Amino acid sequence: MGRSPKTIAPDALASEAVHAMEAHKVNALVVVDDGHRVVGALNFIDLLRARVV
């Protein structure tokens, strides 16, 4: 991961995650809450396994 990882909110839709990954040309996003605390991570494989893409 780089110095400024791309983030997404825990309540974001899977389609929003796919769009963010494509827009930023990344394969993973850090999931952060309203206080900018890390609550998880989401990668492209997770979306494939969930059959989102």
C-alpha positions, 0 to 999 in steps of 0.5 A, spaced: 500 500 500 502 506 498 503 512 503 495 515 501 491 509 501 484 509 498 478 509 503 471 507 503 466 507 508 463 501 511 456 503 508 458 504 501 455 499 496 459 494 492 458 498 486 461 504 489 467 500 491 468 497 484 468 504 481 473 507 486 477 501 485 477 503 477 477 510 478 484 510 482 487 504 479 487 500 485 486 493 487 484 494 494 481 499 499 481 501 506 474 501 510 474 507 515 469 509 519 466 516 520 472 517 525 477 515 520 479 509 524 480 503 520 475 497 520 477 493 515 479 492 508 476 490 501 480 487 495 478 485 488 478 478 490 473 479 495 468 482 490 469 476 485 468 471 490 461 475 492 460 475 485 459 482 485 463 483 478 
